Amino acid sequence: MTATARTEALLHIQASTVEAAHQLPDVTLKTRREFSGWILSLRGEKKDEAMDYSDLRHKPRIFERIAIAGFLIVLCTLITKQSLGSNGTNVFSRHELGVTHVLITGGAGYIGSHAALRLLKDSYRVTIVDNLSRGNIGAIKVLQSLFPQPGRLQFIFADLGDAKTVDKIFSENAFDAVMHFAAVAYVGESTLEPLRYYHNITANTLVVLEAMVRHGVKTLIYSSTCATYGEPEKMPITEETPQFPINPYGKAKKMAEDIILDFSKNSNMAVMILRYFNVIGSDPEGRLGEAPRPELREHGRISGACFDAALSIIPGLKVKGTDYPTRDGTCIRDYIDVTDLVDAHVKALEKARPKRVGIYNVGTGKGRSVKEFVDACKKATGADIKVEYLSRRPGDYAEVYSDPSKINRELNWTAQHTNLLESLSIAWRWQKSHRNGYSSP
Ligand SMILES: O=c1ccn([C@@H]2O[C@H](COP(=O)(O)OP(=O)(O)O[C@H]3OC[C@@H](O)[C@H](O)[C@H]3O)[C@@H](O)[C@H]2O)c(=O)[nH]1
């Protein structure tokens, strides 16, 4: 286009704009008249009923324009703060706008997949990173079938130990928050393979944290455990109970906590550390469940062992230790339903604020012995589970149960599913229809 043609085109546009202005609809004229009237009343002048909107006398003077602009700026700032939080990073409000993107590490695992389901249901955007060493692709497939819409759920097969890949994932995605679930998590196995535990839990947390810092991700919800307390003298356990873990799993989680907490002292990051007690149950609608690796059966948790025994996958349940100083000689644990646990994560995410560091026990506050647990499991499954009594399992502590009052108070969270039989019955429904985990109907 030549310079002359461009000038002609511009003149044409201006002419049509003037034309359009002359055809302003009545409503615009009315608004301008009202505006002029408002300006006059601010000046203390009398409103001229016959005034014309185009009368220059009624246009705001320069200082009035500055005052109006200032007023509008203050108003816009207030509205923005209201919707984005005082420093623009309020996760909850961004979620209300429908944009919160949460990275779930270990989202193919038992707890991670339930958390992903809940977040997706609540309209969050979710990216799962999992190396499938402990998790199940079957859980991912279920989630994908429930949320097939583009942009809702992304699955990335990757190992958190691979810092380069993790960095690439962060650079290709704008995460608002990270829920770091991925970890090996068997107390018994940790005593046999401590290096695996220290590396997987501690080093990988460092990789995630460093990537968050590099890419400006401001919120971390960290999965910790009651195992960090070890064997406290006083029950119930509060967040102030001294942490003296007695097995590599608990020690590695405590180290990861220390790394995060030391880092948080000079950072704006919002950090929520959730110390889970013993997680049981499954999605009440039967879409997800707990599917531990068959080769790790010997290290498995009590709930999995009970169900395996009920399904005759193993000949019977081995109760490990009957000489603990407890009411019936078996260990006491605080069993928390996975639905409540993921609810605690959502509440933690909603209440996360820059520089806020929260540490919370997530438990029911009730302790149940292994024998009581096995009785409930027999009722839930209806199976006459054969029980064998063995000596103690290395790394076990006699009794832990939580004082959940801090999380009740600060996150407005209370365990809702405290009926052990009910939680086990729900989990059993899924287990018996998934005899071989996700790979079998
Ligand atoms: O087959 C079994 C399994 C477990 N148990 C006993 O059941 C009790 C609970 O053991 P689990 O392995 O289910 O759970 P743990 O208490 O060791 O740790 C659990 O809770 C805290 C979480 O953070 C851990 O990830 C989780 O493994 C222990 O006393 C254990 O010895 C058995 O008697 N037989």
The ligand as a MOL file (V3000), in Angstrom:
LIG
                    3D

  0  0  0     0  0            999 V3000
M  V30 BEGIN CTAB
M  V30 COUNTS 34 36 0 0 0
M  V30 BEGIN ATOM
M  V30 1 O 0.4730 -57.4830 56.7400 0
M  V30 2 C 0.5120 -56.6580 57.6560 0
M  V30 3 C 0.6980 -55.2810 57.4430 0
M  V30 4 C 0.7560 -54.4320 58.5160 0
M  V30 5 N 0.6240 -54.9150 59.7690 0
M  V30 6 C 0.6690 -54.0110 60.9340 0
M  V30 7 O -0.3430 -53.0260 60.7770 0
M  V30 8 C 0.0980 -51.7960 61.3400 0
M  V30 9 C -0.0130 -50.7320 60.2800 0
M  V30 10 O 0.9700 -50.9810 59.2930 0
M  V30 11 P 0.8630 -50.3860 57.8210 0
M  V30 12 O 1.9700 -50.9730 57.0210 0
M  V30 13 O -0.5150 -50.5830 57.3110 0
M  V30 14 O 1.0680 -48.8350 58.0550 0
M  V30 15 P 2.2230 -48.0410 58.8340 0
M  V30 16 O 1.6420 -47.5910 60.1140 0
M  V30 17 O 3.4690 -48.8320 58.9250 0
M  V30 18 O 2.5440 -46.8360 57.8630 0
M  V30 19 C 1.5190 -46.2560 57.1250 0
M  V30 20 O 1.0390 -45.1010 57.7420 0
M  V30 21 C 1.7080 -43.9330 57.6130 0
M  V30 22 C 1.9470 -43.6590 56.1660 0
M  V30 23 O 2.5780 -42.4510 55.9650 0
M  V30 24 C 2.7090 -44.7850 55.5560 0
M  V30 25 O 2.9470 -44.5190 54.2040 0
M  V30 26 C 1.9590 -46.0250 55.6940 0
M  V30 27 O 2.6580 -47.1170 55.1740 0
M  V30 28 C 1.5200 -52.0310 61.8160 0
M  V30 29 O 1.4850 -52.3480 63.1580 0
M  V30 30 C 1.9720 -53.2600 61.0350 0
M  V30 31 O 2.9450 -54.0330 61.6680 0
M  V30 32 C 0.4310 -56.2560 59.9980 0
M  V30 33 O 0.3020 -56.6910 61.1270 0
M  V30 34 N 0.3760 -57.0880 58.9260 0
M  V30 END ATOM
M  V30 BEGIN BOND
M  V30 1 2 1 2
M  V30 2 1 2 3
M  V30 3 1 2 34
M  V30 4 2 3 4
M  V30 5 1 4 5
M  V30 6 1 5 6
M  V30 7 1 5 32
M  V30 8 1 6 7
M  V30 9 1 6 30
M  V30 10 1 7 8
M  V30 11 1 8 9
M  V30 12 1 8 28
M  V30 13 1 9 10
M  V30 14 1 10 11
M  V30 15 2 11 12
M  V30 16 1 11 13
M  V30 17 1 11 14
M  V30 18 1 14 15
M  V30 19 2 15 16
M  V30 20 1 15 17
M  V30 21 1 15 18
M  V30 22 1 18 19
M  V30 23 1 19 20
M  V30 24 1 19 26
M  V30 25 1 20 21
M  V30 26 1 21 22
M  V30 27 1 22 23
M  V30 28 1 22 24
M  V30 29 1 24 25
M  V30 30 1 24 26
M  V30 31 1 26 27
M  V30 32 1 28 29
M  V30 33 1 28 30
M  V30 34 1 30 31
M  V30 35 2 32 33
M  V30 36 1 32 34
M  V30 END BOND
M  V30 END CTAB
M  END
